[in-house]
């Protein structure tokens, strides 16, 4: 794999004008995160792909970038949101029937097509599981096209693990290997305790066949990438998702500029070979 998927440009003529959607389902994932399902009330935005994001608009407050966490049908969009500010609070508190504005999809995609015929290692930390969830859905929809698939998920506590029902279902089906670890144990936790890289060290990697996709805090992604490289995986075969302050989605406002790149259009998915020089620039 030498490159990531090209950016899918929105086909709507007014990319700064939100399309109107209605919230149809609201599911509490953790204490501070929810998953919402949106259906169009008019013309929909183009179908998003794994790794892309939409700008979600809470009326009267503004909009924020949120990764697509599932695409159950061409017009229906699923987003998993962590509550960290006024807009995300409003979106997390919204009830079914609420109107929400949607712009997008923006950014490039995870290298799912490039991973066909390869073993796949997926590593998620905290809310980083949300943008990686569509990758797993895509792999399971065409399971025979991929080799061994391992998902390593880390969270601070067991109660912070996203999509617990799906994680259990994937583990029971044995279609992919699922490994979970938490930073701090609780009386009801029977799994491993520690950091994601500790769990990753228990995974046998064939460096010649492996494509990796990683999303979480930057320090976590750095340690995961370094471990995989030590195992012999090509840095070009490691994809990471960068998070920056994205306010327009079309590379015009400059808020997400990272050196010469705009994360909203050139990312958010980068190969580790491309991401590392950017991450090493002090205070960039």
N, C-alpha and C positions, 0 to 999 in steps of 0.2 A: 504494500500500500504506500503510495507516494504522495497522495493528496486527499483532501477531504471533499465531501460533496459540495457542489456549487451552491451559492446562495439562491434561494427561490424568491424572486422578486414578487411582491404583491401585484395582482393584476387589476385591482381597483384603481379607477382614474384619480381618486382623491385619497392618497394614502394617509393623510392627516385627519380624515373624517371617519369617526367610528361608525361601524355597522351596529345596528340595534339587535341585542340578544336578550333572551329571557332565561333567568336561572330556573332550571327544572328540578335539580336535585342538589341537596346539601348534605355532606357527610363529614362528621367530625373525625379526624384522623388522630390527632393528639391534642393536648391541652391548648396549644397555640397554632394549630394548623387544621385546615379543612380542605375538602375536595368538592369543587362545584362543577356541575354539568350545565352547559349552556346550549340553547337551541335558537336558531335565527328567527327573528320576527319579520325580517324582510330579506333582501339579498344577503347571502352569507359571505364571509371572507373566504379566500381559497383554503383548501384543506392543508393543514400543517403537517410537517414531517417530524420524525424523532430528532430532538435537539433544538428545534425552532421555538420561538416564543411569540406571544401576543402582547399587545398593550391593552390592559383592561382598565376601563374608565368607570369610576364611581361618581355618579352625577353630583355636581356641586363641590367635589373635592379634588379631582384630578385623576391621573392614570399612572399605572406602574407596569413594568415588564414582568410577565409571569410565564414560565416555561409551560409548554403543553405536556400534560402528564398522561393523556390518552386521547385517541381519536376513534371512538366507537363506530362512527359513520362519517361520510363526507361532510355533512353539515353540522354535526354535533361536536362540541369541543369540551374537553375536560381539563381543568386546571387545579393544581394543589398549591395552596397559598399558606405561607407562614405569616402570622400577624406580628408586624414589627413597626407599623406606623399608621397614620390616619387613614390612608386609602386602603391598605391591606386590612385594617380593622373593619372598615365599612364593608369590604367584600366578604370577609369572614363572617360578619354578622348578618349578611343579606339572606333573606328567606326566599323560598320558591315563589316565583312570580315577579321577582324584582327585575327591572330592566337594567342591563349593563352594556356599556359600549365596548366594542372590540375592534382593534386595528391589528392587521398583520396578515399572514404570519411573516416574521422577520428572522433574519440570520440564516446561517447554514445548518447542516445536519450532521448527526452522528454517522460514521462511515459503515453503516449496516451493509450496504451492497459490497463494499470492499472486504468485509469480513466473511463473505460467503466462501466456503471451502476451508476456513480457518477455525482453530480453537478460539474461543472468545472469553476473555476475563473482564467482568464488569465489577467496578468497585464504587460503592456509594457511601457517602458520609452524610448523615442527617437529612436535610431537605434535598440533598443531591440525588436522592433516590427518585424524586419526582421527574426530572428530565430524562432519567435513564429508564424509567418504566416503559415508555413506548418502544425502546430498543428490545426489551424482553418480549413484549407483545409481538413485535415484528419477527423475532427469531422463532418464537413458538408457532407463529402462523405458517412457517416454512422450515420446520425444525430439521429436516433431512439435509438442508443446504449448508448446515454448519457442523463443525466438529464438536468437541467437548465444550460445554458452556458452563462457566462458574460465576456465580454472583456472590460477592462479599459485601455485606452491609454492616455498617457501624452506626451507633447512636450513643448519646450520653447515658440514657437509661432505657430499659425495655419499653417503657411507656412512650418513648420518643420514636420508636420504629414505625415508619410509614407502611401502610398497606399490609398489615399483619395477616389478614385473611389470605391475600394473594401469596405472600411469602410462604405461609404454611401449605397452601395448595401446590405451589411450585415444588416445594421440598417433598411433599408426599408423592407427587406424580413422577419424580425423578427424571423429568425431562431436562432439567438443568440442575446443577449442584448449587445449593443455597447454603451459605455460611453466614451466621450473624454473630456479632460481638458487641458488648456494651462497655462503656467506660467504668460505670459503677454498678455493682450488683444490688439487687433488692430481694426480699424473701421469696418472691414468686418467680425469680429468674433462675433457670437451670442450665443456661448456656454459658459460653465462654465470656470472660471479663478481660478487658484490655483495649488496645487501640487496633484500628483496622489493619495496620501493617503486620501486627502479630498474627492475625487470622490469615492474612495473605501468605505468610510464610509457610502455612500448612497446605498450601495449594501447589501441586506439581505443575510446572509450566514447561511446555515444549517451545522454546524461544523461536524456533524456525517456523512454527505454525500459529503463533499467538498474535491476536489483535486485542488490544485493551482499550476500554472506555471508562473514564474516571471522572467523577463529579463530587465535589464537596469543598470544604475549606481549602484555601490554597496551600497551607502548610501540609495538610493531609495529602493533597495531590502530588506535592513535591516528594514526600517520602514514598508514596506508592510508586511513582514513576522511577525514582532512584532504585527501589527494590527490583522492579521489573527489568530495568536496564542491567543491574547486577546479575540478573538471571539470564541475560543474553538477548532480551527483547529489543528490537530496533526502536529507537526513539520515534521514528516516523510511524511506527505501528501502535503508538500510544496516543490516544485522543483524550483531551481534557476540555472542560467547559469553563470559560472565564466569566466571572460576574462583575459587572461594572454599572455605574449610574447611567442607565439608558432612558432618555426622555423623549426622543423622537422616533427612533427605530429605523430611520432612513439615512443616517450619516450626515445630518445637517446641523444639529445643535452643538456637537463637539463634546458633550458631557462624558461620553464613554470612550474618548480618545485614549489609546494606549500606544505610546510612541507614534508611529506613522499609521496605525490601524484605528478603525472605528469598530468596536466590539459588536455593535448592533448589525453591521453589514459584513465585516470581514470575519467575524466570529458568529456566535460565541464559542464554537467548537474549533480547537486548534490541535495540531499535532504537538507532542511535547517538544519536538525539535524546533518548532516555531514559537511555542509559548515560553520556553525557558529563557531566551535572551530578553524577552519583555519583562519577565518576573524578576530578573536579576538587576534591573535598573532601579536604583534606590528611590523610593517614594513615588514610583510611577503608577 
